[in-house]
Amino acid sequence: MKSLQLITCIIFFSCSSPEVKYEYIEKNDTFRKKIDSGYFSLLTHGYTYYEFDNLNNEEIIVLVHGFSVPSYIWDETYYESIKRGFGVLRMDLFGRGYSDNPDVIYNDNLYANQVLELLDELKIDKKINLVGLSNGGRVVSKIAENNSDRIKRLIYVAPAGFHNPKLKPDTTEITEDEIASFISDRYKTIAKGQLEDFKEPSKFKGWDTKYESLLKYKGFARALISTTKNNYSLNTINKKIGRTDLPQYAIWGDHDKVLPLNEVSEKIKKIMPNLNLFIIKDSGHLPHKEKFDDFNNIFFNKILSDLNNE
């Protein structure tokens, strides 16, 4: 009997995985020195990580990522842009990736000002092709609201900002208990949940594992909570954009379960009647990754080659 108990204990401890550590890495000078790619620029609210190429080109693409996955989510489009000779810039928004996690309110204003400040820092004064993915759609709308003169084309990819019914942000202060609960309740499954962005997640093995590295950075949970609290309807802003002559485009996957097009398609027609919509078949929330060729054909050959906007 004792032998059986011993064997049971051995099996139990050998099969039990060690406790995973979360949010133990501080993004300080030591951290930044270990990053062997891209660049850092100290902006008003902290250091911003970014990458660029060909910024002397007349056509510059600025890629803004979504809610939680940082700029690496744009890998395919970023490198394809370079291959095709476009100027291209991508950055990690505050609270994501290698950029700082400042103790501030994470809202559209913060991210929009971060992008604009980086453009100024890099002395990019020509009109840009501004692209926002998912929650990045909110950011580019906020930029376009008062800076349409800096934009050549406004391009949304599966954008947020149309679905949210809230009319104003939640201004309640984020507590330590709230952060602890988020980490305890969400961090064990949040990485796996990233696979739900795809129609066929089995084709993207390792996507969830890569996300797990983000959970090591101090302040990540707070940034996600704050962003969620401060997201609200952008109908007023998008209506304002819709009344301008700024060229507007959207690319959406027909199997997007994160931000389904069918839930907001009629609203978009009303508030942004001049928006040119492209739908990619058999794609989920990330059509630029899941349907690479179809996306590139629309993005580069139809939108960026639109002679009417030259």
Secondary structure, 3 states (H helix, E strand, C coil): CHHHHHHHHHHHHHHCCCCCCCCCECCCHHHHHCCCCCEEEEECCEEEEEEEECCCCCCEEEEECCCCCCHHHHHHHHHHHHHCCCEEEEECCCCCCCCCCCCCCCCHHHHHHHHHHHHHHCCCCCCEEEEEECHHHHHHHHHHHHHHHHEEEEEEECCCCCCCCCCCCCCCCCCHHHHHHHHHHHCCCHHHHHHHHCCCHHHCCCHHHHHHHHHHECCHHHHHHHHHHCCCCCHHHHHHHHCCCCCEEEEEECCCCCCCHHHCHHHHHHHCCCCEEEEECCCCCCHHHHCHHHHHHHHHHHHCCCHHHC
